[in-house]
Amino acid sequence: MYGAILGDIIGSTYEFAGIKTKKFPLFPGGSDFTDDSILTIAVAKALLRSIETKRVFGDVLVEELRIMGVEYPHPKGGYGTGYRKWLDDPFAMPYNSCGNGSAMRVSPCGLIARTLEEALELAKISSEVTHDHPEGIKGAQAVAAAVFLAKTRHSKQEIRDYIHENFYPMDRTCDEIRPVYSFDGTCQGTVPEAIIAFLESETYEDAIRNAISLGGDSDTLAAIACSIAEGFYPIPSEIKERALAKLDKKLL
């Protein structure tokens, strides 16, 4: 699960910078965890607790998301408007969002799943408690599938083919995306770009740099790309140590 958290922290200072280069410092002043890390950890906690207690994952997830929202009410960058309202809603009803929040937090579903089908089902449940729009669910499932396939040592070509056939076209390159791409908070405008950033990478750090260099929602792009890259590359110890030093004891 380090992949998503490290990508989030490194991308946090570039979220609205719109940089279009791979040459940038990984940890400039102000780097910190955002809602991406907080909610990824909430999903992981819910998965584990649902297994331990034999309770329905979706029910436990609603509880964990709300607990983390109370413990971290003002993360760097804040929560999305719809999600903020959801946290304040005592009935906690999903709000038909296609925002990339469903995809940024979903990686634990791909990591814990024993089959691809299970990864897809867990991702669907994790999304639809808030992001029940078809595009929100689709984005979460695409990321969870890519994480699972990377974890189980499928090749990049196999990952590309699966995503292309089942979710999004994978026929662009980062060089083609970069000049015309801008901030997009939707799943359909974030997930395929993040997956392509991973597919074109040569190392874990290169996946980070590819994602952030697209100039979009950088913390989420990097969180998604690096959650997949985690199953493919070793994470450099220096990057891991510097990023995890940003987390407080509860998140650790």
LINTA-V82588 format. One record per residue. N is the residue number from 1. RES is the residue in three letters. PSI is psi in degrees with one decimal (* if undefined). Layout:
N&RES&PSI ; N&RES&PSI
//
This chain:
1&MET&-7.2 ; 2&TYR&-33.7 ; 3&GLY&-52.6 ; 4&ALA&-40.2 ; 5&ILE&-44.7 ; 6&LEU&-42.4 ; 7&GLY&-40.4 ; 8&ASP&-48.9 ; 9&ILE&-45.1 ; 10&ILE&-35.5 ; 11&GLY&-9.9 ; 12&SER&-35.9 ; 13&THR&-7.6 ; 14&TYR&8.1 ; 15&GLU&-40.1 ; 16&PHE&14.8 ; 17&ALA&-27.4 ; 18&GLY&35.7 ; 19&ILE&150.7 ; 20&LYS&37.0 ; 21&THR&154.4 ; 22&LYS&-1.9 ; 23&LYS&98.5 ; 24&PHE&154.2 ; 25&PRO&138.6 ; 26&LEU&-32.9 ; 27&PHE&69.2 ; 28&PRO&170.5 ; 29&GLY&138.6 ; 30&GLY&-4.1 ; 31&SER&134.6 ; 32&ASP&166.0 ; 33&PHE&151.2 ; 34&THR&-168.0 ; 35&ASP&-24.5 ; 36&ASP&-48.2 ; 37&SER&-44.0 ; 38&ILE&-46.1 ; 39&LEU&-26.9 ; 40&THR&-43.4 ; 41&ILE&-36.7 ; 42&ALA&-42.0 ; 43&VAL&-43.6 ; 44&ALA&-44.0 ; 45&LYS&-40.7 ; 46&ALA&-41.1 ; 47&LEU&-47.0 ; 48&LEU&-42.5 ; 49&ARG&-34.4 ; 50&SER&-34.2 ; 51&ILE&-45.4 ; 52&GLU&-38.9 ; 53&THR&-7.8 ; 54&LYS&30.4 ; 55&ARG&161.7 ; 56&VAL&129.2 ; 57&PHE&-45.8 ; 58&GLY&-39.7 ; 59&ASP&-43.9 ; 60&VAL&-36.4 ; 61&LEU&-43.0 ; 62&VAL&-43.0 ; 63&GLU&-46.8 ; 64&GLU&-38.4 ; 65&LEU&-40.7 ; 66&ARG&-37.1 ; 67&ILE&-45.9 ; 68&MET&-32.8 ; 69&GLY&-34.0 ; 70&VAL&-42.4 ; 71&GLU&-29.8 ; 72&TYR&73.8 ; 73&PRO&-20.9 ; 74&HIS&68.2 ; 75&PRO&162.6 ; 76&LYS&128.8 ; 77&GLY&-16.1 ; 78&GLY&176.0 ; 79&TYR&158.3 ; 80&GLY&155.3 ; 81&THR&-46.4 ; 82&GLY&-41.3 ; 83&TYR&-37.6 ; 84&ARG&-43.3 ; 85&LYS&-37.7 ; 86&TRP&-42.4 ; 87&LEU&-32.9 ; 88&ASP&-4.7 ; 89&ASP&116.2 ; 90&PRO&-19.7 ; 91&PHE&-14.8 ; 92&ALA&53.1 ; 93&MET&143.9 ; 94&PRO&154.3 ; 95&TYR&28.8 ; 96&ASN&42.5 ; 97&SER&142.6 ; 98&CYS&16.3 ; 99&GLY&158.5 ; 100&ASN&4.8 ; 101&GLY&-31.9 ; 102&SER&-32.8 ; 103&ALA&-32.3 ; 104&MET&-24.8 ; 105&ARG&-1.3 ; 106&VAL&-11.6 ; 107&SER&-35.0 ; 108&PRO&-26.9 ; 109&CYS&-40.9 ; 110&GLY&-31.5 ; 111&LEU&-37.9 ; 112&ILE&-20.1 ; 113&ALA&145.1 ; 114&ARG&-17.8 ; 115&THR&162.7 ; 116&LEU&-39.3 ; 117&GLU&-39.5 ; 118&GLU&-39.3 ; 119&ALA&-42.9 ; 120&LEU&-40.7 ; 121&GLU&-44.5 ; 122&LEU&-39.5 ; 123&ALA&-41.0 ; 124&LYS&-46.8 ; 125&ILE&-43.2 ; 126&SER&-31.6 ; 127&SER&-48.3 ; 128&GLU&-8.2 ; 129&VAL&-22.4 ; 130&THR&-56.4 ; 131&HIS&78.7 ; 132&ASP&6.1 ; 133&HIS&142.4 ; 134&PRO&-36.2 ; 135&GLU&-31.3 ; 136&GLY&-42.5 ; 137&ILE&-43.0 ; 138&LYS&-45.3 ; 139&GLY&-43.2 ; 140&ALA&-42.6 ; 141&GLN&-37.9 ; 142&ALA&-43.1 ; 143&VAL&-46.8 ; 144&ALA&-38.7 ; 145&ALA&-44.9 ; 146&ALA&-41.0 ; 147&VAL&-46.0 ; 148&PHE&-45.5 ; 149&LEU&-37.7 ; 150&ALA&-42.2 ; 151&LYS&-35.9 ; 152&THR&21.4 ; 153&ARG&32.5 ; 154&HIS&152.6 ; 155&SER&163.6 ; 156&LYS&-37.0 ; 157&GLN&-38.7 ; 158&GLU&-39.8 ; 159&ILE&-46.2 ; 160&ARG&-47.4 ; 161&ASP&-42.1 ; 162&TYR&-45.7 ; 163&ILE&-40.6 ; 164&HIS&-41.0 ; 165&GLU&-26.4 ; 166&ASN&-18.2 ; 167&PHE&-66.7 ; 168&TYR&152.0 ; 169&PRO&135.9 ; 170&MET&35.3 ; 171&ASP&18.3 ; 172&ARG&167.7 ; 173&THR&164.1 ; 174&CYS&-37.5 ; 175&ASP&-29.9 ; 176&GLU&-34.8 ; 177&ILE&-44.3 ; 178&ARG&-48.1 ; 179&PRO&-24.8 ; 180&VAL&-0.1 ; 181&TYR&145.7 ; 182&SER&178.7 ; 183&PHE&130.0 ; 184&ASP&119.0 ; 185&GLY&7.1 ; 186&THR&161.0 ; 187&CYS&-46.9 ; 188&GLN&-18.7 ; 189&GLY&7.6 ; 190&THR&-47.1 ; 191&VAL&-49.9 ; 192&PRO&-37.5 ; 193&GLU&-40.9 ; 194&ALA&-40.2 ; 195&ILE&-40.0 ; 196&ILE&-38.6 ; 197&ALA&-40.7 ; 198&PHE&-47.9 ; 199&LEU&-30.0 ; 200&GLU&-4.0 ; 201&SER&157.5 ; 202&GLU&-21.2 ; 203&THR&174.6 ; 204&TYR&-46.6 ; 205&GLU&-36.5 ; 206&ASP&-34.6 ; 207&ALA&-41.2 ; 208&ILE&-49.8 ; 209&ARG&-38.8 ; 210&ASN&-47.9 ; 211&ALA&-48.0 ; 212&ILE&-33.3 ; 213&SER&-11.0 ; 214&LEU&-21.9 ; 215&GLY&26.6 ; 216&GLY&-137.3 ; 217&ASP&80.0 ; 218&SER&-38.6 ; 219&ASP&-38.0 ; 220&THR&-40.6 ; 221&LEU&-46.8 ; 222&ALA&-37.3 ; 223&ALA&-43.4 ; 224&ILE&-50.9 ; 225&ALA&-42.1 ; 226&CYS&-22.5 ; 227&SER&-30.5 ; 228&ILE&-43.2 ; 229&ALA&-28.3 ; 230&GLU&-32.3 ; 231&GLY&-4.3 ; 232&PHE&-33.1 ; 233&TYR&154.8 ; 234&PRO&143.5 ; 235&ILE&123.6 ; 236&PRO&132.2 ; 237&SER&-35.5 ; 238&GLU&-42.9 ; 239&ILE&-44.5 ; 240&LYS&-47.0 ; 241&GLU&-43.1 ; 242&ARG&-37.5 ; 243&ALA&-46.6 ; 244&LEU&-22.1 ; 245&ALA&-15.6 ; 246&LYS&-16.8 ; 247&LEU&146.9 ; 248&ASP&176.9 ; 249&LYS&-36.9 ; 250&LYS&-42.8 ; 251&LEU&-37.1 ; 252&LEU&*
//
